[in-house]
Amino acid sequence: MMGRRGQTRPTGVITLNTGSGAVAENHAYQLRTPVLALAFGLVQVQITTAASDRVTAAEVEFARQLAKQTQDFARCVERIHRRGVTAA
């Protein structure tokens, strides 16, 4: 489970399943910051920086955290897939 900053609890949770058709794409641009697009059927989530022309240290840290957690997620999914386990 992801760590929480302080004691703040989420006010809502959205679960997007990674079944067939789920896509993750990074869109890099020369004149603006990148956009990470996550598509789950008809639902799409876009992650980008607050400003399209600059990046803060906090945004760099978030991107690194996102990459690490995504890599950890992939390892877990791969491990379960290799074992042939069907998660319930």
Buried (B, 14 or more C-beta within 10 A) or exposed (E): EEEEEEEEEEEEEEEEEEEEEEEEEEEEEEEEBBBBBBBBEEEEEEEBBEEEEEEEEEBEEEBEEEEEEEEEEEEEEEEEEEEEEEEE
